[in-house]
Amino acid sequence: MGAILSDITEVKVGFVISMPLLLVAALNFVFIPFSFKPITKPFFVFLFLASSLVSYGALMYGVVFDQGMIQNIAETNVSEAASYLNVSMFIWFLATGVLPAILLVDVEIQYPATVMQGLTYRFLSMFVSLAVMLAIAGLYLKAYMSVGRNNPSLAHEIIPANYLASAVKYFTNTYLRKKPEFRKIAPDANRSQNKLKPLLMFLVVGETARAENFAWNGYPRNTTPYTDQLNEVISFNRVQSCATYTAASVPCMFSDMDRKEFDKNKAKYSENILDVLQKTGVDVVWIENDGGCKGVCDRIMTNELDPKEKSSLCNGDSCYDEAMLTNIDEVVENLEGDKLVVFHMMGSHGPSYYQRYPESHRYFVPDCQRNDIENCTDEQLVNTYDNTIRYTDFVLSQMIDKLKEYKKDYDTVLLYVSDHGESLGEKGLYLHGTPYAFAPEQQTKVPFMLWMSPGYIQDRKINMGCMSELATEGDFSHDNLFSTMLKIWNVNTALYNRKQDVFAACQ
């Protein structure tokens, strides 16, 4: 509240007092229509229970419940949702949700004697609420406009209006909007075959990895000791994500649409870069370890890891990312010609960071061996998260080692990019999903790493000194992935944008 009021040149006592009055009047105006006898108790019991969970996420993690967050919740699988459950949440839910709901069910409500009397009372109550809102607006409109302009997230922080409005928007856009005709892209796409060997590429989609915690990008802790030993690795220091949550970021990075023009519904009914590559003869497979590809792999052969499979790398609820390499030789062998394997990692998915790496990779200690991260110290939380980054680096090095085994028969490439970042308590925020307009850079700056075999570098005449300099000094984003993939695979199409190809200046 202090930060909000500090944005106003002259704070009046009346304005401060008017805030709760305005909020109560507005909520009363909106919810009076739900006060009829058949629906009152069921509706408000639902509000008590849902608002309890929403308030926990907002207060403990700084989560903003906009339409994107509702989409995240709707598309989260059971295992992922269970990782957010903890004792603190259960106690909060009982105290602020279940108990008020029980009291509401038990209390006897006196309703008006007649329908007409009830309508009169309700209209009168709504009229008084509207009059209060108009009066406050007349007195302090300038102050409220200032607060709204300087604090755009406030509209998404008023419970229960925030999640109800966002849920209605999500439902409307997802289920009620007319489905567009499926859009095919790059009908002119064709590949140049001016290479000595077939190409084998690993495209690794990271999860919740933020760029600033990678030693490659100047982080003072040794979080990338495994790839650091590989001279061919290039890390792009300044890369912006397309969104702050997986359900939007993954479809966006594979789409031919840039972030500013991206439409998730349009993308859902459109081809993406994997479709283009597949149409030009690349054999593509998607290996899933993060609960779903968000529609990107719908037309691609997909192998999804089973957490219940008996393995030292799976615990029944999730698998360590190493498990994606278990049968990789068989996967590669079953593909034909030029081959692309896409790995969707579990990466640094929170809040159960400690479950993302095995005991043998518990390097930074003390770590936070629990999922109610608000009860961990800052040191424990950062240690746990850094362990996930270090383990990701280990898995990437294993993938590169595997690609090196194929050097006799293939030119090989590995490209790693995360979907979005993560907040670890900076500015009171945890996790991710903050609306992009005011999300901190911890949620929007992501790692982007590239490894190429000597044969590929020589065949494509790539200037590695130029690439290293560009990676250090250039500004990039998920928008670069589409045209960069076209260049890696020598695909010719009018959709190719040289300005968004990271190789263009160095090849």
C-alpha positions in Angstrom: 0.0 0.0 0.0 2.8 2.4 0.8 4.4 1.8 -2.6 1.1 2.5 -4.3 0.5 5.7 -2.4 4.0 6.9 -2.9 3.2 7.3 -6.6 0.7 10.1 -5.8 2.0 13.6 -5.4 -0.4 14.5 -2.5 -2.1 11.8 -0.6 -5.4 12.8 1.0 -6.8 11.0 4.0 -10.2 10.8 2.4 -8.7 9.0 -0.6 -7.1 6.4 1.6 -10.4 5.8 3.5 -12.3 5.6 0.2 -10.3 2.6 -1.1 -12.0 -0.1 1.0 -15.4 1.6 0.6 -14.9 1.6 -3.2 -13.9 -2.1 -3.2 -16.8 -3.1 -1.0 -19.3 -1.2 -3.1 -18.0 -2.6 -6.3 -18.0 -6.2 -5.0 -21.5 -5.7 -3.6 -22.7 -4.4 -7.0 -21.3 -7.4 -8.8 -22.4 -10.2 -6.5 -25.9 -9.0 -5.4 -27.4 -10.8 -8.5 -26.0 -14.1 -7.0 -28.0 -13.6 -3.7 -31.1 -15.5 -4.7 -32.0 -18.5 -2.5 -31.3 -21.4 -4.8 -27.7 -20.3 -5.7 -26.5 -18.1 -2.7 -24.9 -20.8 -0.6 -23.4 -23.0 -3.4 -22.0 -19.9 -5.2 -20.4 -18.3 -2.2 -19.1 -21.6 -0.8 -17.3 -22.0 -4.1 -15.9 -18.4 -3.8 -14.7 -19.1 -0.2 -12.8 -22.3 -1.3 -11.4 -20.9 -4.5 -10.5 -17.6 -3.1 -8.6 -19.3 -0.3 -6.3 -21.1 -2.7 -5.9 -18.0 -4.9 -5.0 -15.8 -1.9 -2.4 -18.3 -0.8 -0.7 -18.2 -4.2 -0.9 -14.4 -4.3 0.4 -13.8 -0.7 3.0 -16.5 -0.6 4.4 -16.4 -4.1 3.2 -13.1 -5.6 1.3 -15.0 -8.3 -1.0 -12.8 -10.5 -4.2 -14.6 -11.6 -4.7 -13.2 -15.1 -5.9 -15.2 -18.1 -2.5 -16.7 -18.7 -2.4 -18.1 -15.1 -5.9 -19.6 -15.6 -4.6 -21.3 -18.7 -1.6 -22.6 -16.8 -4.0 -24.1 -14.2 -6.3 -25.5 -16.7 -3.5 -27.2 -18.7 -1.5 -28.5 -15.7 -1.5 -32.3 -15.2 -2.2 -34.0 -11.9 1.4 -34.7 -11.1 2.5 -31.1 -11.7 -0.4 -29.8 -9.6 0.4 -32.1 -6.7 3.9 -30.6 -6.5 2.3 -27.3 -5.2 0.5 -29.0 -2.3 2.0 -28.7 1.2 1.1 -28.5 4.8 1.1 -24.7 4.9 -1.4 -24.5 2.0 -3.6 -27.2 3.7 -3.8 -25.2 7.0 -4.5 -22.0 5.1 -7.2 -23.7 3.1 -8.9 -25.0 6.2 -8.7 -21.7 8.1 -9.7 -19.3 5.3 -11.7 -21.6 2.9 -13.3 -24.6 4.5 -14.2 -23.1 7.9 -16.0 -20.0 6.4 -17.7 -22.3 3.9 -19.0 -24.5 6.8 -20.2 -21.5 8.7 -22.1 -20.2 5.6 -23.8 -23.5 5.1 -24.8 -23.7 8.7 -26.1 -20.2 9.1 -29.8 -19.5 8.5 -30.4 -16.7 5.9 -33.6 -14.6 6.1 -34.8 -13.9 2.6 -37.5 -11.3 1.6 -41.1 -12.5 1.9 -42.0 -12.0 -1.8 -40.1 -12.0 -5.0 -41.0 -8.4 -5.7 -39.7 -7.4 -2.3 -36.5 -9.2 -2.9 -36.0 -7.6 -6.3 -36.6 -4.2 -4.8 -34.1 -4.7 -2.0 -31.5 -5.9 -4.5 -32.0 -3.1 -6.9 -31.8 -0.6 -4.0 -28.6 -2.2 -2.8 -27.0 -2.1 -6.2 -28.2 1.5 -6.7 -26.5 2.6 -3.4 -23.3 0.7 -4.3 -23.3 2.5 -7.7 -23.9 5.9 -6.1 -21.0 5.3 -3.7 -18.7 4.4 -6.5 -19.7 7.5 -8.6 -19.3 9.7 -5.5 -15.8 8.4 -4.8 -14.9 8.7 -8.5 -16.1 12.3 -8.5 -13.9 13.2 -5.5 -10.7 11.2 -6.3 -10.8 10.3 -9.9 -7.4 11.8 -10.6 -5.8 9.8 -7.7 -7.4 6.5 -8.8 -6.2 7.1 -12.4 -2.7 7.7 -11.1 -2.8 4.5 -9.0 -4.1 2.5 -11.9 -1.6 3.9 -14.4 1.4 3.2 -12.1 0.2 -0.1 -10.8 -1.3 -2.1 -13.8 -1.2 -5.3 -11.9 -3.8 -4.2 -9.4 -6.7 -5.3 -11.7 -5.4 -8.8 -11.4 -4.9 -8.8 -7.6 -8.5 -8.1 -6.4 -9.9 -11.4 -5.1 -12.3 -12.9 -6.3 -12.8 -10.6 -9.2 -9.4 -11.4 -10.7 -9.7 -15.1 -11.1 -13.4 -15.0 -12.0 -12.9 -12.5 -14.8 -9.8 -14.3 -16.1 -11.6 -17.7 -16.0 -14.5 -16.3 -18.0 -12.1 -14.8 -20.6 -10.2 -18.1 -20.8 -13.3 -20.2 -21.2 -14.7 -17.8 -23.8 -11.5 -17.7 -25.9 -10.9 -21.4 -25.6 -14.3 -22.9 -26.0 -16.8 -20.3 -27.4 -14.7 -18.6 -30.0 -15.2 -20.0 -33.5 -12.4 -22.3 -34.4 -10.3 -20.8 -37.3 -9.5 -22.8 -40.4 -6.3 -24.7 -39.9 -3.4 -22.6 -41.2 -0.7 -24.2 -43.3 2.6 -22.2 -43.5 5.6 -22.2 -45.9 4.1 -24.0 -48.8 7.1 -23.0 -50.8 9.6 -24.6 -48.3 12.4 -26.8 -49.8 15.8 -27.8 -48.6 19.2 -27.4 -50.2 21.2 -30.6 -50.1 24.7 -29.2 -50.3 26.1 -31.1 -47.3 28.5 -34.0 -47.0 26.7 -35.9 -44.3 23.1 -36.2 -43.0 22.3 -33.9 -40.1 21.4 -35.1 -36.6 20.1 -32.3 -34.3 19.0 -32.3 -30.6 16.7 -29.3 -29.9 16.3 -29.0 -26.1 13.5 -27.0 -24.7 14.3 -26.1 -21.1 11.8 -25.4 -18.3 11.8 -22.5 -15.9 15.6 -21.8 -16.4 16.6 -18.2 -16.0 19.6 -16.9 -17.7 21.2 -15.0 -14.8 21.9 -18.3 -12.9 24.1 -19.7 -15.7 27.8 -19.3 -15.1 28.1 -19.0 -18.9 26.3 -15.7 -18.5 28.5 -14.3 -15.8 26.9 -15.9 -12.7 29.6 -16.1 -10.0 28.7 -19.7 -9.0 29.9 -22.7 -11.0 26.5 -23.8 -12.3 27.8 -25.0 -15.7 30.9 -27.0 -15.0 30.1 -29.8 -17.5 29.5 -27.8 -20.7 32.2 -25.3 -19.6 34.7 -28.0 -20.6 33.4 -28.0 -24.1 35.1 -25.4 -26.3 32.4 -25.5 -29.0 29.6 -24.3 -26.7 28.3 -20.8 -27.4 26.0 -19.1 -24.8 23.9 -16.2 -26.0 23.8 -13.8 -23.0 20.8 -11.6 -23.7 17.7 -13.6 -24.8 14.1 -12.6 -24.2 11.4 -15.1 -23.7 8.0 -14.9 -25.6 6.0 -15.3 -22.4 6.4 -16.0 -18.7 4.5 -19.4 -18.7 4.9 -22.6 -20.6 1.4 -22.8 -22.2 2.1 -19.6 -24.2 5.9 -19.6 -24.5 6.4 -23.0 -26.1 3.8 -22.5 -28.9 5.2 -19.0 -29.4 8.8 -19.9 -29.8 8.0 -22.6 -32.5 5.5 -20.3 -34.3 6.2 -18.1 -37.3 4.5 -15.3 -35.3 6.6 -12.9 -33.3 5.9 -12.3 -29.6 4.0 -9.0 -30.2 1.7 -10.5 -32.7 1.4 -14.0 -31.2 -2.1 -15.3 -30.8 -2.3 -18.6 -28.9 -5.6 -19.6 -30.6 -4.2 -18.9 -34.0 -1.1 -20.9 -33.1 -3.2 -23.8 -31.9 -4.7 -24.1 -35.4 -1.5 -23.5 -37.3 1.6 -25.4 -38.4 4.9 -24.5 -36.8 8.6 -24.9 -37.5 8.5 -28.6 -36.8 5.7 -29.1 -39.4 7.8 -27.1 -41.9 10.9 -29.2 -41.3 8.9 -32.5 -41.4 7.3 -31.4 -44.8 10.8 -30.9 -46.2 12.0 -34.4 -45.3 13.4 -34.0 -41.8 12.4 -37.0 -39.6 11.2 -35.5 -36.3 10.5 -37.0 -32.9 9.4 -35.2 -29.7 10.5 -36.6 -26.3 8.3 -35.3 -23.5 9.2 -35.0 -19.8 7.2 -32.0 -18.8 3.6 -32.9 -19.0 2.8 -31.9 -22.6 4.0 -30.0 -25.6 1.1 -27.5 -25.6 0.0 -28.5 -29.1 3.4 -28.0 -30.7 4.0 -31.8 -31.3 0.4 -32.7 -32.3 1.4 -33.7 -35.8 4.9 -35.0 -34.8 5.8 -38.5 -33.5 5.9 -38.2 -29.7 7.5 -40.3 -27.0 6.3 -39.4 -23.5 8.2 -40.6 -20.4 6.2 -42.6 -18.0 7.1 -41.6 -14.4 5.6 -44.9 -13.1 8.1 -46.9 -15.1 10.4 -48.8 -12.8 13.7 -47.0 -13.1 16.2 -45.3 -10.8 15.5 -42.1 -12.8 11.8 -42.0 -12.2 9.9 -41.9 -8.8 6.3 -42.5 -9.8 5.5 -38.8 -10.1 8.3 -37.5 -12.3 11.5 -38.5 -14.0 14.9 -36.8 -14.0 15.8 -35.4 -17.3 18.6 -38.0 -17.8 15.8 -40.5 -18.4 15.2 -39.0 -21.8 18.5 -40.4 -23.0 17.8 -44.0 -21.8 16.8 -45.4 -25.2 18.1 -42.5 -27.4 20.2 -44.8 -29.7 17.1 -46.8 -30.5 15.2 -43.6 -31.2 17.8 -42.2 -33.5 18.2 -45.6 -35.3 14.4 -45.7 -36.0 14.5 -42.3 -37.7 15.5 -41.9 -41.3 17.7 -39.5 -43.3 18.1 -36.1 -41.6 17.0 -36.4 -38.0 15.7 -33.9 -35.4 15.1 -35.0 -31.8 13.3 -32.5 -29.6 13.6 -32.9 -25.8 11.1 -31.1 -23.5 12.9 -31.1 -20.2 11.5 -30.9 -16.7 14.4 -28.6 -16.0 13.9 -26.3 -13.0 10.2 -26.7 -12.6 9.1 -25.4 -9.2 8.2 -25.2 -6.5 9.6 -28.7 -5.9 13.0 -27.8 -7.2 14.7 -30.5 -5.0 12.9 -33.2 -7.0 14.5 -32.1 -10.3 17.9 -33.5 -9.5 19.2 -36.8 -8.0 21.1 -37.0 -4.7 24.3 -37.3 -6.6 23.8 -33.8 -8.0 23.0 -32.2 -4.7 26.0 -29.9 -4.9 24.9 -26.6 -3.4 23.9 -27.1 0.3 22.0 -26.5 2.4 19.1 -26.9 -0.1 15.4 -26.7 0.4 14.0 -30.2 0.6 10.3 -29.2 0.5 7.8 -27.6 -1.8 6.5 -24.9 0.5 9.4 -22.7 -0.5 8.1 -19.8 1.5 9.3 -21.7 4.6 12.9 -22.0 3.3 15.7 -19.4 3.7 16.8 -17.4 0.7 20.1 -19.3 0.8 18.4 -22.7 0.7 16.1 -21.6 -2.1 18.9 -20.3 -4.3 21.0 -23.4 -3.6 18.2 -25.7 -4.6 17.5 -23.8 -7.8 21.1 -23.6 -8.7 21.3 -27.4 -8.3 18.6 -27.7 -11.0 20.6 -25.5 -13.3 23.8 -27.5 -12.6 21.9 -30.7 -13.3 20.5 -29.4 -16.5 24.1 -28.5 -17.5 25.1 -32.1 -16.8 22.2 -33.5 -19.0 23.2 -31.1 -21.8 26.8 -32.4 -21.6 25.5 -36.0 -21.8 23.5 -35.1 -24.9 26.5 -33.5 -26.5 28.7 -36.5 -25.7 26.0 -38.7 -27.3 26.0 -36.6 -30.4 29.8 -36.9 -30.6 29.4 -40.6 -30.9 27.6 -40.1 -34.2 30.4 -37.9 -35.7 31.4 -40.6 -38.2 28.0 -40.8 -39.9 26.4 -37.4 -39.1 27.0 -33.7 -38.8 25.5 -32.8 -35.4 24.0 -29.8 -33.6 22.5 -29.2 -30.2 20.5 -26.1 -29.4 19.1 -25.4 -25.9 16.7 -22.7 -25.0 14.4 -22.4 -22.0 10.7 -21.4 -22.2 10.8 -18.8 -19.5 12.6 -17.8 -16.3 11.7 -17.9 -12.6 11.5 -15.5 -9.7 13.2 -16.5 -6.4 11.9 -13.8 -4.1 13.1 -10.7 -5.9 10.6 -7.9 -5.4 8.5 -10.4 -3.4 7.8 -12.6 -6.4 8.2 -16.4 -6.6 7.7 -18.9 -9.4 6.6 -17.4 -12.8 3.6 -16.4 -14.8 3.6 -12.7 -14.0 1.9 -10.7 -16.8 4.6 -9.9 -19.3 4.1 -6.1 -19.2 5.4 -5.9 -15.7 7.2 -9.2 -15.2 10.8 -8.9 -13.8 13.7 -9.9 -16.1 14.3 -13.0 -14.0 11.1 -14.4 -15.6 11.8 -13.1 -19.1 15.6 -13.6 -19.7 16.3 -17.1 -20.7 19.4 -19.2 -21.5 20.1 -20.0 -25.2 23.1 -22.3 -25.9 24.4 -23.8 -29.1 26.9 -26.6 -29.8 28.0 -27.7 -33.3 30.2 -30.5 -34.4 33.5 -29.5 -36.2 32.1 -31.2 -39.3 28.9 -29.0 -39.3 31.0 -25.9 -38.6 33.2 -26.7 -41.6 30.4 -27.7 -43.9 28.4 -24.5 -43.3 31.5 -22.3 -43.2 30.6 -20.8 -39.8 32.9 -18.2 -38.3 33.1 -19.2 -34.6 34.8 -16.1 -33.5 32.0 -14.0 -35.0 29.4 -16.2 -33.4 31.0 -15.9 -29.9 31.2 -12.1 -30.3 27.6 -11.9 -31.5 26.4 -14.1 -28.6 28.1 -11.8 -26.1 27.0 -8.5 -27.5 23.7 -9.2 -29.4 20.1 -9.0 -28.3 18.0 -12.0 -29.1 14.6 -13.5 -28.3 12.4 -16.6 -28.9 11.5 -14.8 -32.2 14.9 -15.9 -33.5 14.2 -19.6 -33.2 12.1 -20.0 -36.3 14.5 -18.5 -38.9 17.5 -20.0 -37.1 16.0 -23.4 -37.4 15.3 -22.8 -41.1 19.0 -21.9 -41.6 20.3 -24.8 -39.6 18.3 -27.2 -41.9 19.0 -25.2 -45.1 15.3 -24.6 -45.7 14.4 -22.0 -48.3 11.1 -20.2 -47.9 9.7 -16.7 -48.0 9.0 -17.0 -44.3 12.8 -16.9 -43.6 13.8 -13.6 -41.9 17.5 -13.0 -42.2 17.4 -10.4 -39.3 16.1 -13.1 -37.0 18.7 -15.8 -38.0 21.5 -15.9 -35.4 23.8 -17.4 -38.1 23.2 -14.7 -40.7 26.1 -12.4 -39.8 28.7 -15.2 -39.3 28.2 -17.7 -42.1 
